[in-house]
Amino acid sequence: WLESVEEDAEHVHALTNCAVLLSKADKVSTRETVRVDVEGAEQLFRQALLAGPEHLPALVNFAYFQHTERGQEAEAEALYGKALRLDPNCTVALNNMAAFLCNEREPYDGETLMPVHFNTTCHLPDNFDLFTG
């Protein structure tokens, strides 16, 4: 992917893949040693979105990166929103946006470490209980 980016600095797929690799390098098995480079990953994500502003993988991956690595909730939410306006059925964007909203907007119960709404709905009579089955 790095070679593809060097050959074509506007190759959206290669830019996105390189950004993902740089953001998770220590967690990814590769033939070559690659170190996490958060700054480099962000730069590549932004370059990918300049080259392809409606490229769903770039939008969704950058949103996830902004939320989990940078703590940039407002930008993450805007990126997920744009992805879902482009494709309301994008399952990765739907899943990640739901997790984002749950993590950012829902208080957690200190005892169960689950979102409060989960405890409220799952502990009603006849509902499945995660802890007791």
Summary of the structure (lengths in Angstrom):
residues: 133
radius of gyration: 18.1
end to end distance: 45.5
largest distance: 61.0
contacts: 361
relative contact order: 0.09
helix: 65%
strand: 2%
